[in-house]
Amino acid sequence: MEPVVEVVDLRKRYGKVVAVDGISFTVGRGEIFGIVGPNGAGKSTTVECLAGLREKESGTVSVLGLDPLKEGRKLRERIGVQLQEAALPDDIKVWEALDLYASFYRRSADWKILLEQWGLAPKRDTRFENLSGGQKQRLFIALALVNEPEIVFLDEITTGLDPQARRLTWDLVRKIRTRGAAVLLVTHSMEEAEKLCDRVAIIDEGRVVALDSPEALVREGDLEASVRLQGLDGFDVAALRTLDNVSRAGWEGDELVVYGHGPLLARVIVDLDHRGFTPSGVSVGRRTLEDVFVEKTGHLIRD
């Protein structure tokens, strides 16, 4: 694919804190490319450098063949940006925001069509403060598309959304690609990256630790299984780590998760029964991007 973003050895620090430490990647035209990793990994800083919102320390950055800082005005005509901390005045109406943003560009889409495409037509005259979280996110994405961009930067677009709103947003992101635009998606959700992205760069502490399609990353290495157990509050997880074929076990939120090979489920359930514990819920999972992250970094993405 023709590259629309090219990043070589990008570095950025804030005082003594290294936010981005030699990141390199490309994004192809029409691709949904994900930058995934925990909070504080350098994801948003990377996007801000690409969008010309922050000055890099060193390295080479090219977006649509332009330097984001030196040719920022030209670039902003051709890209769309939705940042994690986006906000609008409380009193502005949905149609007013779209009409205002459209006036900023020499070329713009028909914002009335965007209202329909993004399910905002019923909220046309609603003030921003009265929109739900999902409606606000859809409005911000519509605003990022109002200039018919060739590449769209979306930063943590589903944070705080309920599952239904999150899946609706995913469907809408896929539609962006159908019109030929590339999408650079920043997220800390490995599930979101697996569902949406053609390729992902997993970053941790400002470095790329893995880069490929989600399918390829999940396939590489040892295809271990996982057993997720609920309702075991107070259980000492160390007891399961000594079982045959168990590679690791630990708490992920309120779930006890055991990873390993072979007849893993049977071994775990039998051992729990011998110890007098019965989980309230059990599920068996496949290897995921989060497993890849743990293998590459040695810690959970939530750590």
Secondary structure, DSSP 8 states (H G I E B T S, - for coil): --EEEEEEEEEEEETTEEEEEEEEEEEETT-EEEEE--TTSSHHHHHHHHTTSS--SEEEEEETTB-TTTTHHHHHTTEEEE-TT----TT-BHHHHHHHHHTTSSS---HHHHHHHTT-GGGTT-BGGGS-HHHHHHHHHHHHTTT--SEEEEESTTTT--HHHHHHHHHHHHHHHHTT-EEEEEES-HHHHHHH-SEEEEEETTEEEEEE-HHHHHHSS---EEEEEES-TT--GGGTTTSTTEEEEEEETTEEEEEESSSHHHHHHHHHHHTT---SEEEEE---HHHHHHHHHSS-TT-
